[in-house]
Amino acid sequence: MTEDAYGALRASAALWAGTSVLITNQRGQVLIQRVTYRPTRLLTGGAVDKGEAPAQGAAPN
């Protein structure tokens, strides 16, 4: 699925849900990710689809 098709699919949903994961190292530094669709950086995580548990949305693909 292309990024545009996925974006259109997600935009058609009436309710959006997601999950974030706070990952730190031994020094307390927080892992953040750079994404192409926002100018700011985000905590890691992902979208949660209907019937999907938050842990599944947070798991790596």
Sine and cosine of phi, psi and omega as CSV:
sin_phi,cos_phi,sin_psi,cos_psi,sin_omega,cos_omega
0.00,0.00,0.72,-0.70,0.00,-1.00
-0.96,0.26,0.30,-0.96,0.04,-1.00
-0.88,0.48,-0.64,0.77,0.00,-1.00
-0.91,0.42,-0.68,0.73,0.01,-1.00
-0.90,0.43,-0.66,0.75,0.02,-1.00
-0.90,0.43,-0.67,0.74,0.03,-1.00
-0.87,0.48,-0.67,0.74,0.03,-1.00
-0.90,0.43,-0.65,0.76,0.04,-1.00
-0.88,0.47,-0.73,0.68,-0.01,-1.00
-0.91,0.41,-0.60,0.80,-0.01,-1.00
-0.93,0.38,-0.40,0.92,-0.02,-1.00
-0.98,0.18,-0.19,0.98,-0.02,-1.00
-0.97,0.24,0.62,-0.78,-0.01,-1.00
-0.98,0.22,-0.46,0.89,-0.05,-1.00
-0.74,-0.67,0.76,-0.65,0.04,-1.00
-0.94,-0.33,0.70,-0.72,0.07,-1.00
-0.71,-0.70,0.50,-0.87,0.00,-1.00
-0.43,-0.90,0.06,-1.00,-0.01,-1.00
-0.65,-0.76,0.53,-0.85,0.08,-1.00
-0.82,-0.57,0.48,-0.88,-0.02,-1.00
-0.82,-0.57,0.77,-0.63,0.05,-1.00
-0.99,-0.12,0.94,-0.34,-0.02,-1.00
-0.92,-0.40,0.80,-0.60,0.03,-1.00
-0.80,-0.60,0.37,-0.93,0.12,-0.99
-0.99,-0.13,-0.08,-1.00,-0.05,-1.00
-0.91,0.43,-0.35,0.94,0.02,-1.00
-1.00,-0.01,0.01,1.00,0.01,-1.00
1.00,0.09,0.13,0.99,0.03,-1.00
-0.96,0.27,0.66,-0.76,-0.07,-1.00
-0.99,-0.10,0.71,-0.71,0.07,-1.00
-0.98,0.17,0.80,-0.60,0.08,-1.00
-0.79,-0.61,0.35,-0.94,-0.01,-1.00
-0.86,-0.50,0.53,-0.85,0.10,-1.00
-0.99,-0.12,0.77,-0.63,0.02,-1.00
-0.88,-0.47,0.40,-0.92,-0.04,-1.00
-0.99,0.13,-0.30,0.95,-0.11,-0.99
-0.99,-0.11,0.05,1.00,0.06,-1.00
-0.61,-0.79,0.51,-0.86,0.01,-1.00
-0.98,0.19,-0.24,0.97,-0.02,-1.00
-0.97,-0.23,0.24,-0.97,0.06,-1.00
-1.00,-0.08,0.39,-0.92,-0.12,-0.99
-0.77,-0.63,0.34,-0.94,0.22,-0.98
-0.93,0.38,0.43,-0.90,0.05,-1.00
-0.93,0.36,0.38,-0.93,0.00,-1.00
0.39,-0.92,-0.36,-0.93,-0.01,-1.00
-0.13,-0.99,0.11,-0.99,0.03,-1.00
-0.97,0.26,0.46,-0.89,0.05,-1.00
-0.89,-0.45,0.85,-0.52,0.02,-1.00
-1.00,0.08,0.27,-0.96,-0.02,-1.00
-0.82,0.58,0.78,-0.62,0.01,-1.00
0.99,0.13,-0.01,1.00,-0.03,-1.00
-1.00,-0.09,0.68,-0.74,0.04,-1.00
-0.96,0.26,0.52,-0.86,0.03,-1.00
-0.81,0.58,-0.59,0.81,0.01,-1.00
-0.88,0.48,-0.56,0.83,0.04,-1.00
-0.93,0.37,-0.60,0.80,0.02,-1.00
-0.93,0.36,-0.45,0.89,-0.01,-1.00
-1.00,0.03,-0.26,0.97,-0.06,-1.00
-0.96,0.27,0.55,-0.84,0.06,-1.00
-0.91,0.40,0.47,-0.88,0.01,-1.00
-0.98,0.20,0.00,0.00,0.00,0.00
